[in-house]
Amino acid sequence: MTCRPGGPGNKADGRCRPLTGPIKQWSSTLNSHLDRAGRGRSRRELETSIASAIYAMTRAQFVRIHTLVELDGETLVIVSSQVDANGVYWTTSAAGGEEWTVAAELLSDHPLMQRAVKQHAPVRKLESSSGLHHCFYPVSVHGKVHSIVELKENHRPYPDEDTLISSFIAMYINYVHWLDSSDADPLTGALRPHLLDPAMRHVLSDITPHESAQGCGYCLVLVSIDHFIDIVQCYGQLFGDEILRRLARELTERFGGAAQIYCLESEEFAVLQPALASHQAEVAFADFLEHMATVEFPNIGQLQISVGLSQMVPGDAPERVMERARRALAKAQSHNPIGILRPGAR
């Protein structure tokens, strides 16, 4: 263990002194949270554990985590969780019977957040009207900012507070990297197929009737390379592997900030996509197909890709969601190979 002279929990001469009182108790709680989250492969557990840690150690009025979502060429921010004096809440939760979350907003409408994302560094501002210190910390995974930690404090930041908060965020990032490395397909980097079913069950358990009525929630999207077997037979498996890696990279760059991407079969990917409305998911993947139509592959030119989408609704089962998505995919492949066809929700 290393200590910094004068930092929290250290003597002025730099020698460590044991954690005592609330800090010692809370440190133990954090460790148990992280251990359970790691065993359960739950990023939500990790996220809220870090938010709770920052809230407890800084005495902030609240700590929010905003998730960045790419949609229609724009970057949106939406609150994914919050910790305050009333406890821990998620986007689908309500505090005091009223929704505390706000609708997704353009990142460009929040200059401080935008600066934190561009600079990959914390941004602080003292609000002269309220005397509150408004702080934003970007969370970068695999070199890309995918979320922002926001907090407000009614006191001046104590020495080394940025270091403390950044250390908690680094713990979260390290756990995410560990989850990715243990759960990832070695060829494409996408998540392994056996993880899709439990992820869908978790999402379905969180979707509320209100969200469904508003067309919000999640969609399952199947992305398939048409005639992939013919490509492999003609040009070889190494050529096919390179195509899969390229498609996985394109999907990750376009949707990886908020979506979960799985490699299902030799030519097929599944995307568990958060959507403000199902039609917006359709538009996002239509744009993706248009983009892929401009990508040149050696020997074959443009890659032909088909997409099938199914909205996830309360009371659904993963098997029914997958069946609808496969029907949509088959219809796209047979009737409209470059479009998205979506059957009814039921």
Summary of the structure (lengths in Angstrom):
residues: 346
radius of gyration: 22.3
end to end distance: 56.1
largest distance: 74.1
contacts: 1057
relative contact order: 0.10
helix: 43%
strand: 27%
